[in-house]
Amino acid sequence: MRIKTFVIILLLLFFSKVLAESLVIPEDKTVIQFETRLGIVTFAHEKHAGLSITRCTTCHHEIQPADSVVKPCHECHHHDSTEPSKAKIAFHTRCTGCHEYTTAEGQTAGPLAKKCKLCHIK
């Protein structure tokens, strides 16, 4: 049983490494701006992808090893959907959660406060 588990872990590590190396952030996606009712949220995609704690699957949770193109978040997370969660809920959960985790680990992270204007710029 231990050998089987070990082999599975090795395969997962191999495929995650292949996936990370095969996907390149398109030039027009190095910085992404999301227009919201409260103002524009700017996401430094290239900067986040370069962090040691971040993998593509951290945000792109539906990506598969064979995928060469990543679907945009809003393709699944619409502003008016309930399943999967609305874009607002998905982004706030991922972004805030990651910033809180990173800060708890003793590293610098982006905005944490519940002050909307720290991310949403008019």
Backbone torsions as a table, in degrees:
resi	resn	phi	psi	omega
1	MET	NA	-39.3	-179.1
2	ARG	-65.5	-37.8	-179.9
3	ILE	-65.9	-41.8	178.9
4	LYS	-61.2	-45.0	178.5
5	THR	-62.6	-43.1	179.5
6	PHE	-61.1	-44.7	179.7
7	VAL	-63.1	-42.1	178.7
8	ILE	-62.1	-43.4	179.0
9	ILE	-62.8	-44.0	178.1
10	LEU	-60.5	-43.0	178.8
11	LEU	-63.7	-42.4	177.7
12	LEU	-62.2	-43.1	177.4
13	LEU	-62.5	-43.0	179.7
14	PHE	-61.1	-49.4	-177.9
15	PHE	-67.3	-34.9	177.4
16	SER	-67.2	-35.7	177.4
17	LYS	-68.1	-44.4	178.0
18	VAL	-60.9	-44.2	179.8
19	LEU	-61.7	-46.3	-178.8
20	ALA	-63.7	-36.8	-178.1
21	GLU	-79.5	-26.1	-175.3
22	SER	-86.4	-21.7	-179.5
23	LEU	-93.7	130.3	179.0
24	VAL	-121.1	137.9	178.6
25	ILE	-70.7	123.2	177.9
26	PRO	-60.5	148.5	-176.3
27	GLU	-55.5	-36.5	-178.7
28	ASP	-80.5	2.2	179.6
29	LYS	-117.5	9.4	-179.6
30	THR	-65.8	-31.3	171.5
31	VAL	-131.3	126.9	-178.3
32	ILE	-115.9	136.5	176.3
33	GLN	-116.7	127.9	177.8
34	PHE	-105.2	124.3	177.1
35	GLU	-86.8	126.2	179.6
36	THR	-129.1	170.2	178.1
37	ARG	-63.1	-29.8	-177.2
38	LEU	-89.8	-3.4	-179.5
39	GLY	130.1	174.6	-176.0
40	ILE	-80.9	132.1	175.1
41	VAL	-105.1	123.4	-179.9
42	THR	-102.5	127.4	-179.5
43	PHE	-115.4	117.9	178.6
44	ALA	-81.2	82.3	-174.2
45	HIS	-57.8	-49.2	-178.0
46	GLU	-62.4	-40.0	179.0
47	LYS	-63.9	-44.7	-179.5
48	HIS	-66.2	-38.7	-179.4
49	ALA	-65.8	-24.9	-179.0
50	GLY	-85.4	-3.8	-179.6
51	LEU	-74.2	144.6	-177.4
52	SER	-67.7	-24.4	-178.0
53	ILE	-90.6	-3.3	-174.4
54	THR	-107.4	136.5	171.8
55	ARG	-122.2	161.1	178.5
56	CYS	-54.4	-39.1	-176.3
57	THR	-73.7	-7.5	175.5
58	THR	-60.0	-43.5	178.6
59	CYS	-104.7	-42.8	-178.8
60	HIS	-87.6	69.5	-170.7
61	HIS	-70.9	-12.8	-180.0
62	GLU	-96.8	-0.8	-176.0
63	ILE	-69.8	142.2	179.9
64	GLN	-113.9	154.8	-179.1
65	PRO	-54.5	-30.9	-178.2
66	ALA	-82.9	-9.9	-178.0
67	ASP	-71.8	136.0	175.1
68	SER	-110.8	-12.7	178.7
69	VAL	-124.9	135.7	-179.8
70	VAL	-99.4	131.1	178.2
71	LYS	-71.8	142.5	174.3
72	PRO	-64.3	148.8	-178.8
73	CYS	-52.7	-44.4	-175.0
74	HIS	-70.8	-7.3	176.5
75	GLU	-67.8	-32.1	176.4
76	CYS	-106.6	-43.0	-177.2
77	HIS	-93.2	91.8	179.8
78	HIS	-85.2	164.8	178.4
79	HIS	-69.9	-24.9	-175.2
80	ASP	-114.4	11.2	-177.5
81	SER	-85.9	162.7	173.7
82	THR	-116.7	-26.0	-180.0
83	GLU	-141.0	112.9	-5.4
84	PRO	-64.7	174.6	-171.8
85	SER	-59.3	156.0	175.5
86	LYS	-54.4	152.0	179.1
87	ALA	-54.8	-43.3	-178.1
88	LYS	-57.9	-47.2	-178.8
89	ILE	-67.4	-43.7	-179.5
90	ALA	-62.0	-47.0	-178.7
91	PHE	-66.5	-46.2	-179.1
92	HIS	-62.1	-40.0	179.8
93	THR	-65.6	-49.7	-178.6
94	ARG	-65.9	-52.0	-174.1
95	CYS	-66.2	-54.6	-178.9
96	THR	-62.8	-43.4	179.6
97	GLY	-59.5	-42.8	179.8
98	CYS	-68.1	-41.4	178.3
99	HIS	-63.5	-40.5	178.3
100	GLU	-65.3	-44.1	179.3
101	TYR	-62.0	-46.4	-178.3
102	THR	-62.1	-43.3	178.6
103	THR	-65.1	-40.5	178.9
104	ALA	-63.0	-28.3	178.5
105	GLU	-82.3	1.7	177.1
106	GLY	87.0	14.4	179.2
107	GLN	-107.3	163.4	178.1
108	THR	-79.1	139.7	178.4
109	ALA	-137.6	174.6	178.7
110	GLY	-72.3	-163.3	-175.7
111	PRO	-56.7	139.6	177.8
112	LEU	-118.3	-31.9	-174.0
113	ALA	-60.8	156.7	179.1
114	LYS	-83.0	24.4	178.5
115	LYS	-91.3	108.5	-174.1
116	CYS	-54.5	-38.1	-173.9
117	LYS	-68.6	-7.6	175.6
118	LEU	-71.0	-28.8	178.7
119	CYS	-110.3	-39.0	-176.9
120	HIS	-89.9	107.1	-177.2
121	ILE	-105.4	125.3	177.2
122	LYS	-89.4	NA	NA
